[in-house]
Amino acid sequence: MIILGVDPGSARTGYGAIATDGRRHRLLEMGALAPPARLELHQRLHFIHEGMAGLIARLRPDAVAVEDVFHAANTRTALVLGHVRGVILLSAAEAGLPVHAFPPATVKVQITGFGRAQKAQVALMVARLLGLPGDGEPGDAADALAVALCRAHLQGSPLLAARGGPA
């Protein structure tokens, strides 16, 4: 199974694709979609949508896993993040893919065993779980890989079935 994990962001949307049999995981690709900062919001959203559609067409994932909305102190930031998340969901829907959304704390528990783990701890465990050299680099792509690994770990779980509805 191929899972495309996504960490939404208007400046950088991280992505990471893994191949998994549920127990062993292999990195396929990771990176970030980074629209030029000078673009207006609607242009950044288009850039992200086109990038996601291209990734989906090329990687042919079986599922998409996305980090769920978190509570932001800044209302505008939360609204923009919601727009970005919307184009990610649209890209998956256009491809007919199932989407599973996970709150950040759930991802951290599945990857590190601790729901309040720091980004560096998550990156370290992502590197270990995927057999990557070094201690991992925290960032958008590592966060996206963590979401993909979370989805892989929950394969067959009632928690995943409960998240099979609208993301």
SVG drawing of the C-alpha trace seen along z (x, -y; Angstrom):
<svg xmlns="http://www.w3.org/2000/svg" viewBox="-18 -39 41 45">
<polyline fill="none" stroke="black" stroke-width="0.4" points="0.0,0.0 1.2,-3.5 0.2,-6.3 0.7,-10.0 1.0,-12.0 0.4,-15.8 1.2,-18.5 -0.8,-21.6 0.7,-25.0 0.3,-28.1 4.0,-28.8 5.2,-25.2 3.0,-22.1 5.0,-19.1 4.4,-15.7 5.8,-12.3 5.0,-9.0 5.6,-5.6 5.1,-2.1 4.0,0.2 2.7,3.7 1.5,2.5 4.6,3.6 7.5,2.5 7.7,-0.9 9.8,-2.3 10.3,-5.9 9.3,-6.6 9.5,-10.4 9.4,-13.5 9.5,-17.2 7.5,-20.4 5.3,-22.4 6.5,-26.0 4.6,-28.6 6.5,-31.8 5.8,-34.2 4.8,-37.0 1.7,-35.1 -1.8,-36.1 -3.6,-33.5 -5.7,-32.2 -2.6,-31.7 -0.8,-29.9 -3.8,-27.6 -3.7,-26.9 0.0,-26.1 -0.6,-23.7 -3.6,-22.1 -1.6,-21.6 1.4,-20.2 -0.8,-17.7 -2.6,-16.6 0.8,-16.0 2.1,-14.0 -1.1,-11.9 -0.8,-11.2 2.9,-10.3 2.9,-8.4 -0.5,-6.7 -1.2,-6.4 -3.9,-4.1 -4.7,-6.6 -4.0,-10.2 -3.4,-11.0 -3.6,-14.7 -2.9,-16.4 -6.1,-17.7 -6.8,-21.3 -5.3,-22.5 -6.5,-25.4 -4.6,-28.5 -4.3,-31.6 -4.6,-33.7 -8.0,-33.4 -6.6,-34.5 -3.9,-31.8 -6.5,-29.1 -8.7,-30.3 -5.8,-30.2 -4.8,-26.8 -8.4,-25.7 -8.2,-26.9 -5.0,-25.0 -6.4,-21.8 -9.5,-22.2 -7.4,-22.1 -5.6,-19.1 -8.9,-17.3 -10.1,-18.4 -7.0,-16.9 -7.6,-13.6 -11.3,-13.6 -10.6,-14.3 -8.5,-11.2 -11.1,-9.1 -8.8,-8.5 -9.8,-7.8 -8.6,-10.5 -7.9,-10.1 -7.3,-13.1 -5.4,-12.9 -5.0,-15.4 -1.3,-16.3 -1.5,-14.6 -2.7,-11.3 0.2,-11.4 2.7,-12.1 1.3,-9.2 1.5,-6.8 5.1,-7.8 6.7,-8.5 4.3,-7.1 3.9,-10.6 1.2,-13.1 3.2,-16.2 6.5,-15.1 8.7,-17.8 9.3,-18.1 12.8,-16.8 11.5,-13.7 9.0,-13.1 11.7,-13.5 14.0,-11.1 11.4,-8.4 10.3,-9.0 14.0,-8.4 14.2,-5.3 10.9,-3.8 11.9,-4.4 15.5,-3.2 16.9,-6.6 20.4,-7.6 21.0,-10.2 18.6,-11.6 16.0,-13.0 15.4,-16.7 12.4,-18.3 10.3,-20.1 7.2,-19.9 8.3,-16.7 9.1,-14.9 5.7,-15.9 4.0,-14.7 5.8,-11.4 4.7,-11.1 1.1,-11.5 1.6,-8.8 3.2,-6.4 0.3,-7.1 -2.1,-6.0 0.0,-2.9 0.1,-2.0 -3.7,-2.3 -4.4,0.0 -7.3,2.3 -7.8,0.3 -11.3,-0.8 -9.8,-4.3 -9.0,-4.4 -12.5,-3.1 -13.9,-6.0 -11.8,-8.4 -12.9,-7.1 -15.6,-9.7 -15.2,-13.3 -11.7,-14.6"/>
</svg>
